[in-house]
Amino acid sequence: MASVTVRNIKKSYGSVEVIHGLNLDIDDGSFVVLLGPSGCGKSTLLRMIAGLESVTKGDINIEGTRVNEVHPKDRNIAMVFQNYALYAHMKVRDNMSFALNLAKRPQSEINEKVSWAAKILNLEPYLDRYPRELSGGQRQRVAMGRAIVRNPAVFLFDEPLSNLDAKLRVQMRTEIKELHGRLKTTTVYVTHDQIEAMTMADKIVIMRDGIIEQEGSPLDVYDSPTNLFVAEFIGSPSMNMMKGEVTAEGVRMPDGTLLPLPAGHKAKPGQKVVYGIRPEHLDIAKGIKAVVNVTEPTGPEMHIYVQMGGQEVCVITQERVNLKREDNIEVAPRLDKVHLFDAATGKVIA
């Protein structure tokens, strides 16, 4: 196992800078997820840690050693890719043992490690099959097995589940988390799927346009977003955002609708704000008038999209409410769950 530190990292392609002076600490044995939309720089950062991309400026340290100029094979890392990257002409056991054979490890050691990894990943029945004879999930397990047998200091995962169907993604993310719990190997995992990030990470690092917007535990970034981007990006459905102006009575929306303010808020009268409230923190109760647009039953809960204050707002309830389009209801925000953001800067008003 090993810690990874990134200090003042910059990455440029010609005159275009895509990573802008990042600093990041990844603790020994932790599971860190780099999360963000396409083009935010998360895969580029992962590839720099792996040595597959050069560093324009700054330092990357693994196990306390600067690795900027160290060849990928000498960094004691193992990477699992989105497309599995298996050798089609090799059987599963040969794919898994490939790196150990290159390193000229004793055959007894190779056999032992392959058997150990196959047992962990439930691949024992498939060791003599070719990749084409496996399902997508089984191929991804083989790719993980090939990484495990090397006993690396750091695992790097680059969107490994994006080619799988929805049900298999849920199963595989559980298996990867269980694997981490068993091996305790430092893991850096890239995804654009915030559900994956929330369910798997010890720490989420949210990126946008080559910078880190916020980092923290999954519940920290969900419950206490530091800006509008994080608040909207984390959560599905995303946080409701309503623009307005602070008055003595509350936040007044452009159509005159008044939103109640939480006690002890720091917003000032006349300040332009964005009033954020997550769908599950809006109750169907006496409060603000709204008109139902659409209802979406998901099974465990109901998503109700309403028109309120001139914009669409989502309400989530676990009650089996019988509502139809154009029904009039009232909703009430839980005031201890309201987030206020400065409309000009997008930053939370703390």
C-alpha positions in Angstrom: 0.0 0.0 0.0 1.1 3.6 -0.5 0.0 7.2 -0.3 -0.1 9.4 -3.4 0.5 13.1 -3.3 0.0 15.6 -6.2 1.6 19.0 -5.8 1.0 22.0 -8.1 0.4 19.7 -11.1 -0.2 21.4 -14.4 -0.7 19.8 -17.8 -0.6 21.5 -21.1 -1.0 20.4 -24.7 0.8 23.0 -26.6 -0.5 26.4 -25.5 -3.7 24.9 -24.0 -3.5 24.2 -20.2 -6.0 21.5 -19.2 -4.9 20.9 -15.6 -4.3 24.1 -13.5 -2.1 23.6 -10.5 -3.8 20.8 -8.7 -3.0 19.7 -5.2 -4.3 16.4 -3.9 -3.5 14.0 -1.0 -4.5 10.4 -1.3 -4.1 8.5 1.9 -2.5 5.1 2.2 -5.3 2.4 1.8 -8.0 4.9 0.9 -10.5 4.7 -1.9 -10.6 8.0 -3.7 -12.9 8.8 -6.6 -12.2 11.5 -9.1 -15.6 12.7 -10.3 -16.7 15.3 -12.8 -18.2 15.8 -16.3 -16.5 14.8 -19.5 -13.5 17.0 -20.2 -12.9 18.1 -16.6 -9.4 16.5 -16.5 -10.0 13.5 -14.2 -8.7 10.9 -16.7 -5.8 13.1 -17.6 -4.9 13.3 -13.9 -5.2 9.6 -13.5 -3.0 9.0 -16.5 -0.3 11.3 -15.1 -0.3 9.3 -11.8 0.1 6.2 -14.0 2.8 7.7 -16.1 0.9 7.4 -19.3 0.8 11.2 -19.6 3.8 13.5 -18.9 3.7 16.2 -16.2 4.1 19.7 -17.6 4.8 21.2 -14.1 4.6 20.0 -10.5 5.3 16.8 -8.7 3.7 13.4 -8.2 4.9 11.2 -5.3 4.0 7.5 -4.8 5.2 5.9 -1.5 7.0 9.2 -0.8 9.1 9.0 -4.0 8.9 11.5 -6.8 7.8 9.6 -9.9 7.6 12.2 -12.7 10.3 10.6 -14.7 9.7 7.0 -13.6 8.5 4.6 -16.2 4.9 3.3 -15.7 6.1 -0.3 -15.2 8.4 0.9 -12.4 5.8 2.9 -10.4 4.3 -0.2 -8.6 0.8 0.6 -9.9 -1.8 -1.4 -11.7 -4.4 0.1 -14.0 -7.8 -1.2 -15.0 -9.2 0.4 -18.2 -12.7 1.0 -19.5 -12.3 -1.4 -22.4 -10.7 -4.3 -20.4 -7.6 -4.4 -22.7 -7.4 -8.2 -22.7 -5.4 -10.2 -25.1 -8.0 -12.0 -27.3 -5.7 -14.9 -28.3 -4.8 -15.7 -24.6 -6.9 -17.7 -22.2 -8.0 -16.1 -18.9 -5.2 -17.6 -16.9 -2.6 -16.3 -19.4 -4.1 -12.9 -19.4 -3.9 -12.8 -15.6 -0.4 -14.0 -15.5 1.0 -12.0 -18.3 2.8 -9.3 -16.3 4.2 -11.9 -13.9 5.6 -13.9 -16.9 7.2 -10.7 -18.3 8.8 -10.2 -14.9 10.1 -13.8 -15.1 8.6 -14.8 -11.8 8.8 -18.5 -10.8 6.0 -20.6 -12.2 5.0 -21.8 -8.8 4.5 -18.2 -7.6 2.6 -17.3 -10.8 0.2 -20.3 -10.4 -0.3 -19.5 -6.7 -1.2 -15.8 -7.4 -3.5 -16.6 -10.3 -5.3 -19.2 -8.3 -5.6 -16.7 -5.4 -7.0 -13.9 -7.6 -9.3 -16.3 -9.5 -10.8 -17.4 -6.2 -11.4 -13.9 -4.9 -13.0 -12.8 -8.2 -15.0 -16.1 -8.8 -13.1 -16.7 -12.0 -12.0 -20.3 -11.3 -14.5 -21.9 -13.7 -13.3 -19.6 -16.5 -9.5 -19.9 -16.4 -9.3 -21.9 -19.6 -11.7 -19.8 -21.6 -10.9 -17.0 -24.0 -12.1 -13.5 -23.5 -14.6 -13.8 -26.3 -16.3 -16.6 -24.4 -17.0 -14.4 -21.3 -19.6 -11.8 -20.5 -18.7 -8.1 -20.0 -18.7 -8.4 -16.3 -16.5 -11.5 -16.4 -14.0 -9.8 -18.7 -13.8 -6.9 -16.3 -13.1 -9.3 -13.5 -10.2 -10.7 -15.6 -8.8 -7.2 -16.0 -9.1 -6.7 -12.3 -7.4 -10.1 -11.7 -4.5 -9.2 -13.9 -4.0 -6.1 -11.8 -4.4 -7.9 -8.4 -1.8 -10.6 -9.1 0.9 -7.9 -9.4 0.2 -6.9 -5.7 0.6 -3.2 -6.6 0.9 -0.3 -4.2 -1.9 1.6 -6.0 -4.8 0.5 -8.1 -6.0 3.0 -10.8 -9.4 2.5 -12.4 -10.4 4.5 -15.4 -14.3 4.3 -15.8 -14.2 0.5 -15.6 -18.0 0.0 -15.5 -19.1 2.4 -18.2 -19.4 -0.4 -20.8 -21.7 -2.6 -18.6 -25.4 -2.6 -18.4 -27.2 -1.0 -15.4 -27.7 -4.1 -13.3 -24.2 -5.4 -13.8 -22.8 -2.0 -12.9 -24.5 -2.2 -9.5 -23.1 -5.7 -9.0 -19.6 -4.8 -10.1 -19.3 -1.6 -8.0 -20.2 -3.7 -4.9 -17.5 -6.3 -5.9 -14.9 -3.6 -6.4 -15.7 -2.1 -3.0 -15.6 -5.5 -1.3 -12.2 -6.2 -3.1 -10.8 -2.9 -1.7 -12.1 -3.9 1.8 -10.2 -7.2 1.5 -7.0 -6.0 0.0 -6.8 -2.5 1.6 -4.8 -1.3 -1.5 -4.8 2.5 -2.2 -7.3 3.0 -5.0 -7.9 6.0 -7.3 -11.1 5.6 -9.4 -12.3 7.8 -12.2 -16.0 8.1 -13.1 -18.5 10.7 -14.3 -21.3 8.7 -12.5 -22.1 10.4 -9.2 -24.0 7.3 -7.9 -20.8 5.3 -8.4 -18.8 7.9 -6.6 -21.3 8.2 -3.7 -21.5 4.5 -3.1 -17.8 3.6 -3.4 -15.6 6.4 -2.2 -14.0 7.2 1.1 -13.3 10.6 -0.5 -14.8 12.2 -3.5 -12.7 14.8 -5.5 -15.1 16.8 -7.7 -13.4 18.3 -10.7 -14.4 20.9 -13.4 -12.3 22.5 -16.1 -9.0 21.2 -14.7 -9.4 22.3 -11.1 -10.8 20.7 -7.9 -14.1 22.3 -6.9 -14.5 20.4 -3.6 -13.2 17.2 -1.9 -14.5 15.3 1.1 -16.5 12.3 2.1 -19.6 11.4 0.0 -22.0 12.8 2.6 -19.9 15.9 3.2 -20.1 17.0 -0.4 -23.7 16.0 -0.6 -24.8 17.7 2.6 -22.5 20.7 2.5 -21.7 21.7 -1.2 -19.4 24.8 -1.3 -20.7 26.1 -4.6 -23.5 25.9 -7.2 -21.6 23.5 -9.4 -21.1 20.9 -6.7 -24.6 21.3 -5.4 -26.1 20.7 -8.9 -23.7 17.9 -9.9 -24.1 15.8 -6.8 -27.5 14.2 -6.4 -30.1 12.6 -8.7 -32.5 14.3 -9.3 -30.3 17.3 -8.7 -30.8 20.0 -6.1 -33.6 22.5 -6.9 -32.2 26.0 -7.5 -34.4 29.1 -7.3 -33.2 32.6 -7.9 -34.4 35.5 -5.9 -33.6 38.5 -3.7 -33.3 38.5 0.1 -35.9 40.5 2.0 -36.9 40.8 5.6 -39.7 38.3 4.9 -37.6 35.7 3.0 -36.2 35.2 -0.5 -38.5 36.8 -3.1 -38.6 35.1 -6.5 -39.1 37.2 -9.7 -42.9 36.3 -9.8 -43.3 37.4 -6.1 -43.3 33.9 -4.6 -41.7 34.1 -1.1 -39.3 31.3 0.1 -38.7 31.1 3.9 -35.2 31.6 5.2 -33.5 29.4 7.7 -32.7 30.8 11.2 -29.2 32.2 11.5 -28.6 32.7 7.8 -25.8 35.0 6.7 -27.5 36.5 3.6 -28.1 40.3 3.6 -31.2 42.2 2.6 -31.1 43.1 -1.1 -28.6 40.3 -1.9 -29.2 38.3 -5.0 -29.1 34.6 -4.1 -29.8 31.1 -5.4 -32.0 29.2 -2.9 -31.1 25.5 -3.0 -33.1 22.7 -1.6 -32.8 19.0 -2.4 -36.0 17.2 -3.7 -36.2 14.9 -0.6 -36.2 18.0 1.7 -39.4 19.4 0.2 -42.5 18.1 2.0 -46.1 18.1 0.6 -47.5 20.3 3.4 -48.9 23.7 4.0 -46.5 26.2 2.5 -45.8 27.4 -1.0 -48.4 26.9 -3.7 -47.4 24.7 -6.7 -49.0 23.0 -9.7 -48.2 19.4 -10.6 -46.6 18.9 -14.0 -45.5 15.2 -14.0 -45.3 12.3 -11.5 -42.7 9.6 -11.7 -43.2 6.5 -9.5 -39.9 4.7 -9.0 -41.1 2.0 -6.6 -39.5 3.1 -3.3 -40.4 6.7 -3.8 -42.4 9.2 -6.0 -40.7 12.0 -8.0 -43.2 14.9 -8.4 -42.3 17.7 -10.8 -44.3 20.9 -10.0 -44.4 24.4 -11.3 -43.6 26.7 -8.4 -42.6 30.4 -8.5 -42.4 30.3 -12.3 -40.0 27.3 -12.5 -40.0 23.6 -12.4 -39.2 22.0 -9.0 -38.8 18.4 -8.0 -40.3 16.9 -4.9 -39.5 13.4 -3.7 -41.8 11.6 -1.3 -42.0 8.0 -0.1 -45.8 8.4 0.3 -48.1 6.8 -2.2 -49.7 10.1 -3.2 -52.4 10.1 -5.9 -51.6 13.2 -7.9 -52.2 14.0 -11.6 -51.2 16.8 -13.9 -52.5 20.3 -13.0 -53.4 19.3 -9.4 -52.8 22.2 -7.0 -50.6 21.3 -3.9 -48.5 23.1 -1.4 -44.9 22.3 -0.5 -42.8 23.3 2.5 -38.9 23.3 2.6 -37.2 21.8 5.6 -35.4 25.0 6.7 -32.4 23.3 8.2 -31.7 21.8 4.8 -31.8 25.0 2.8 -28.6 26.1 1.0 -28.0 29.8 0.0 -25.6 30.6 -2.7 -24.4 34.1 -3.8 -25.9 34.6 -7.3 -22.9 36.5 -8.6 -20.1 34.2 -7.4 -21.9 30.9 -7.1 -20.3 30.3 -3.6 -22.2 29.2 -0.6 -23.2 31.9 1.8 -21.7 30.6 5.1 
